[in-house]
Amino acid sequence: MVRLKVCGNIKHKSIYCNINKYKAKNVVITGSTCGIGKSLAKQFVHNGDNVIITSRNQKNVYDTCSEIASLQYEGNCYPFIADVSSCDDCKQLVDYSQDIFKSVDIWINNAGTNGYKSTLLHNLFDEDCEEIINTNLLGTIYCCKHIIPIMEKQESGILINFEGAGSNGLPTPNYSVYGASKYAITQFTRTLRSEYSNTNINICTISPGMVITDLLIRNTDIKTKQIFNIFCEEPDYITKLLFKKIKKIDSSCNIHYLTIHRIIWLLVIYQFRKNRHFDSKGNLNKEK
């Protein structure tokens, strides 16, 4: 039976349930109040693991922790408010994970934004460009910078950086800055593997493919949404598959969902996937 406990000040309040006999993994997931991050957090807590739920929105963080705790899962969730575009916030998040867990088994850099606009570069405001780069790229860099020494000291750890559209080097029309940030993350992660190849840290990337989230579908046109019907999946479906792969990580690796073979297969059966998420007018299906 899950019991809730609240302790500490507003920045370090914890919401958790009883720890069972399972050797729980200690996990930190940035951007874990929505989309893939939230769905992954649920998977870990359901499995009996301990997860720090974090984003820059205080209400979303506490609402997410309360929601997960109410599901009567076996693991624990702890809220922490942090804006990953701030190096100081990233350092505080790492320090908090040390205070709570003593060691961190899995760190997932999932937080990201596309600036909430689908448009040509010259139409983006300067602050849009800064937000995308600061959140997607610098946020990942800052978290890696502060968690890697901890993992080196404990002589173990899995560090995962999320890729996205642009990571493979292909153009991302109307999402030029977002694509650039994700391509940079791929190069950055490759370099980290080289720099820390003599450690026991497994440094990985995850490419989840196209997932129906607010980040993806905001400000997209009807034609694009029809393409989403073919290639996109719901967060819970994707994260169940990703979770299984994460639990099996024993070396640095790249985890891809939307492989070339899968793309070809989806194109073959596209007639059966029409209007899965959006109707012919581009409206999200009510059951979604």
C-alpha positions in Angstrom: 0.0 0.0 0.0 1.5 3.4 -1.0 2.0 6.0 1.6 2.8 9.6 0.9 5.3 11.5 2.9 6.1 15.2 2.5 9.3 16.6 4.0 11.8 19.4 3.5 11.3 22.9 2.1 9.5 23.8 -1.1 12.6 23.2 -3.2 13.4 19.8 -1.7 10.0 18.4 -0.8 9.8 14.7 -1.3 6.8 12.5 -2.2 7.4 8.8 -2.0 6.1 5.4 -1.1 7.6 2.5 0.8 10.7 0.9 -0.7 10.2 -2.8 -1.3 12.9 -5.6 -1.3 13.7 -5.1 -5.0 17.2 -3.5 -5.5 15.8 -0.3 -6.8 17.7 1.8 -9.4 18.1 5.5 -8.6 17.1 7.5 -11.7 17.0 11.2 -12.6 14.9 12.3 -15.7 15.0 15.9 -16.8 11.8 17.2 -18.4 9.8 14.5 -16.7 6.4 16.2 -16.3 5.1 15.5 -19.8 5.5 13.4 -22.9 8.2 10.8 -23.0 9.9 12.0 -19.8 6.8 11.5 -17.8 5.9 8.2 -19.4 9.4 6.9 -18.7 9.2 8.1 -15.1 6.0 6.0 -14.7 7.7 3.0 -16.1 10.6 3.2 -13.7 8.4 3.8 -10.6 6.1 1.0 -11.7 9.2 -1.2 -11.8 10.1 -0.4 -8.2 12.8 2.2 -9.0 13.4 5.6 -7.4 12.9 8.6 -9.7 13.5 12.3 -9.3 10.8 14.2 -11.3 12.1 17.6 -12.4 11.2 20.5 -14.7 11.2 24.3 -14.3 7.4 24.4 -13.6 6.8 23.9 -9.9 3.1 23.0 -10.3 3.7 20.5 -13.0 6.5 18.8 -10.9 4.3 18.3 -7.9 1.2 17.4 -9.9 3.2 14.7 -11.7 4.7 13.3 -8.5 1.2 13.2 -6.9 -0.3 11.5 -10.0 2.4 8.8 -10.1 2.2 8.2 -6.3 -1.6 7.8 -6.6 -1.1 4.9 -9.1 0.0 2.6 -6.2 3.3 1.7 -7.9 6.1 0.0 -6.0 8.8 2.7 -6.5 9.3 6.2 -5.2 9.2 9.6 -6.8 10.8 12.8 -5.6 10.0 16.3 -7.0 12.7 18.9 -7.7 12.2 22.2 -9.6 15.1 23.0 -11.9 15.6 24.9 -15.2 18.3 23.0 -17.1 19.2 26.1 -19.1 20.8 27.3 -15.8 24.1 25.7 -14.9 23.5 26.5 -11.3 20.1 24.7 -11.3 21.8 21.6 -12.9 24.4 21.6 -10.2 21.7 21.8 -7.5 19.8 19.0 -9.2 22.9 16.8 -9.1 23.5 17.7 -5.4 19.9 16.9 -4.5 20.2 13.5 -6.2 23.2 12.8 -4.1 21.4 13.9 -0.9 18.4 11.7 -1.7 20.0 8.7 -3.3 23.7 8.8 -2.3 24.4 7.3 -5.8 22.8 7.8 -9.2 22.4 4.7 -11.4 20.7 6.3 -14.4 20.6 9.9 -15.5 18.4 10.8 -18.5 18.7 14.1 -20.3 15.3 14.4 -21.8 14.3 18.0 -21.3 13.9 19.8 -24.6 11.9 22.4 -26.5 11.4 23.5 -30.2 10.6 27.1 -29.3 6.9 26.4 -29.8 7.1 27.5 -33.5 7.3 25.8 -36.8 8.7 28.5 -39.1 11.6 29.7 -41.2 14.7 30.9 -39.3 14.2 34.6 -40.0 10.8 34.5 -38.3 12.1 33.2 -35.0 12.7 35.8 -32.3 16.1 35.9 -30.7 14.7 34.6 -27.5 13.3 31.6 -29.3 16.7 30.7 -30.6 18.3 31.2 -27.2 15.6 29.1 -25.4 16.1 26.1 -27.8 19.9 26.1 -27.6 20.0 26.8 -23.9 17.5 24.1 -23.0 18.3 21.4 -25.6 22.1 21.7 -25.9 23.4 23.7 -22.9 21.0 21.9 -20.5 22.4 18.5 -21.7 26.0 19.8 -21.4 25.5 21.3 -17.9 23.9 18.1 -16.5 26.6 15.9 -18.0 29.3 18.2 -16.7 28.0 17.8 -13.1 26.9 14.2 -13.0 29.9 12.6 -14.7 32.3 13.3 -11.8 29.7 11.7 -9.5 29.5 8.6 -11.7 33.3 8.5 -12.0 33.6 8.5 -8.2 31.0 5.8 -7.7 32.7 3.9 -10.6 29.4 3.2 -12.4 26.4 4.8 -14.0 24.3 5.1 -17.2 24.1 8.5 -18.8 21.6 8.9 -21.6 21.1 11.9 -23.9 18.0 12.2 -26.0 18.5 12.8 -29.7 15.8 14.1 -32.0 15.0 15.3 -35.5 18.3 16.5 -37.0 20.5 14.1 -35.1 21.1 12.1 -38.2 22.3 15.1 -40.2 19.2 15.4 -42.3 17.6 18.8 -42.8 14.8 19.9 -40.5 12.8 22.5 -42.4 11.0 25.1 -40.2 12.9 23.6 -37.2 16.4 24.7 -38.1 17.6 25.7 -34.6 16.0 22.6 -33.0 17.7 20.4 -35.6 21.0 22.0 -35.0 20.7 21.5 -31.3 20.0 17.8 -31.7 22.8 17.3 -34.2 25.2 18.9 -31.7 24.0 16.6 -28.9 24.9 13.5 -31.1 28.4 14.9 -31.7 28.7 15.9 -28.0 27.8 12.4 -26.8 30.3 10.7 -29.2 33.0 12.9 -27.8 32.0 12.1 -24.2 32.4 8.4 -24.9 35.9 9.1 -26.2 36.8 11.3 -23.2 35.5 8.8 -20.6 36.2 5.5 -22.4 38.4 4.4 -19.5 35.6 4.7 -17.0 32.7 2.4 -16.1 30.2 5.0 -17.3 27.9 3.8 -20.1 27.2 6.9 -22.2 24.2 6.4 -24.5 21.8 8.1 -26.8 18.1 7.5 -27.4 16.3 8.3 -30.6 12.6 7.8 -29.9 11.4 8.5 -33.4 8.2 10.5 -33.8 6.1 10.6 -30.7 2.7 12.4 -30.2 3.6 15.1 -27.8 2.7 18.8 -27.5 6.3 19.6 -28.4 5.9 17.8 -31.8 2.4 18.7 -32.9 2.3 22.4 -31.8 1.8 24.7 -34.8 2.0 21.9 -37.5 0.0 21.9 -40.6 -2.6 19.3 -41.9 -0.1 17.7 -44.3 2.4 17.2 -41.6 -0.1 15.8 -39.3 -1.1 13.2 -41.9 2.5 12.1 -42.0 2.5 11.9 -38.2 -0.4 9.4 -38.6 2.0 7.0 -40.4 5.1 7.4 -38.3 4.1 8.7 -34.9 3.3 6.6 -31.8 1.9 7.4 -28.3 4.4 8.1 -25.5 3.4 5.2 -23.4 3.8 2.7 -26.4 7.3 4.1 -27.1 8.5 4.2 -23.6 7.6 0.6 -22.8 9.9 -0.4 -25.6 12.6 2.1 -24.6 12.4 1.1 -20.9 13.2 -2.5 -21.7 16.2 -1.5 -23.7 17.4 0.9 -21.0 17.2 -1.9 -18.4 19.5 -4.1 -20.6 22.2 -1.5 -21.1 25.6 -2.9 -20.2 27.8 -0.7 -22.4 27.7 2.6 -24.3 25.2 2.3 -27.1 22.7 4.1 -29.3 19.0 3.1 -28.9 16.8 3.8 -32.0 13.1 3.2 -32.4 12.4 4.5 -35.9 15.0 2.5 -37.8 15.2 2.4 -41.6 13.6 -1.1 -41.7 10.7 0.2 -39.5 10.2 3.2 -41.8 10.0 1.0 -44.8 7.5 -1.3 -43.2 5.3 1.7 -42.0 5.3 3.0 -45.6 4.1 -0.4 -46.8 1.2 -0.5 -44.4 0.4 3.3 -44.4 -3.1 2.7 -45.6 -3.9 1.0 -42.3 -2.5 3.9 -40.2 -4.4 6.8 -41.8 -6.3 9.0 -39.3 -4.7 7.2 -36.3 -4.0 10.4 -34.4 -5.5 13.2 -36.6 -8.6 13.3 -38.8 -8.6 14.5 -42.3 -9.0 18.1 -41.1 -5.9 17.8 -38.8 -7.9 17.6 -35.5 -6.5 15.4 -32.8 -8.8 12.4 -32.4 -11.0 12.8 -29.3 -10.0 9.4 -27.9 -6.3 10.7 -27.8 
